[in-house]
């Protein structure tokens, strides 16, 4: 998995590539914990994400809970495979997917 961050003021974009699964989810979770303080807009770019497991969904849900208190969160550039995971799990109803 690759993680790239772009910060502009209180807006943070995280570009995730590869596989977000049991092995890599702790990396994203740690990166979010380091980076999310003071952020009012968190945007994920999933254009290079190939696979998403339940461990990845858990990290996204935790991030959404934090951002509900301090701002907004959106997920952008989701491919069909990842969108299907969001729809089957009901996460498409919880998350803002653009």
C-alpha positions in Angstrom: 0.0 0.0 0.0 1.1 3.5 -0.7 0.0 6.6 1.3 0.6 10.1 0.0 -0.5 13.2 2.0 -1.2 16.7 0.8 -2.1 19.4 3.3 -3.5 22.8 2.5 -4.4 24.8 5.6 -6.9 22.7 7.5 -7.6 20.4 4.6 -5.9 17.1 4.3 -5.9 14.8 1.2 -4.7 11.3 1.6 -4.0 9.3 -1.6 -4.2 5.6 -1.0 -2.9 3.1 -3.5 -2.7 -0.7 -3.6 -4.4 -2.9 -1.0 -6.0 -1.7 2.1 -6.3 -4.9 4.1 -5.4 -6.5 7.5 -1.7 -6.1 6.8 -1.8 -2.5 5.7 -4.7 -1.0 7.6 -2.6 -0.2 10.7 -0.3 1.9 8.5 -3.2 4.1 7.4 -4.6 4.2 11.0 -1.2 5.4 12.4 -0.9 8.0 9.6 -4.4 9.3 10.4 -3.6 9.6 14.1 -0.5 11.6 13.3 -2.1 13.9 10.8 -5.8 14.5 11.7 -5.4 17.0 14.6 -6.7 20.4 13.5 -8.0 19.1 10.2 -11.5 20.3 9.3 -11.7 18.6 5.8 -10.4 15.1 5.3 -10.5 13.8 1.7 -9.4 10.4 0.5 -8.3 9.8 -3.1 -8.9 6.1 -3.9 -8.1 6.3 -7.6 -5.1 3.9 -7.1 -6.8 1.7 -4.5 -7.2 -1.9 -5.8 -8.6 -3.8 -2.8 -10.4 -2.9 0.4 -11.0 -5.4 3.3 -13.0 -5.2 6.5 -9.9 -4.0 8.3 -9.7 -1.0 5.9 -13.4 -0.3 6.4 -12.9 -0.2 10.2 -10.1 2.5 9.7 -12.4 4.5 7.5 -15.3 4.3 10.0 -13.0 5.4 12.8 -11.9 8.4 10.7 -15.5 9.3 9.9 -16.3 9.3 13.6 -13.5 11.7 14.4 -14.4 13.9 11.4 -18.0 14.0 12.5 -16.8 16.0 15.5 -14.3 18.2 13.8 -15.3 18.7 10.2 -16.1 16.7 7.0 -14.7 13.6 5.3 -15.1 12.5 1.7 -13.9 9.7 -0.5 -13.1 10.4 -4.1 -12.3 8.5 -7.3 -13.6 5.2 -6.2 -13.4 2.4 -8.8 -16.3 -0.1 -9.4 -14.8 -2.9 -7.2 -14.3 -0.6 -4.2 -17.8 1.0 -4.7 -19.3 -2.5 -4.7 -17.7 -3.2 -1.3 -19.1 0.1 0.1 -22.6 -0.8 -1.3 -22.7 -4.4 0.0 -21.5 -3.3 3.5 -23.8 -0.3 3.7 -20.9 2.0 4.0 -22.2 3.9 0.9 -24.9 5.2 3.3 -22.5 6.3 6.0 -19.7 7.8 4.0 -19.6 10.7 1.6 -18.4 9.2 -1.7 -17.9 11.5 -4.6 
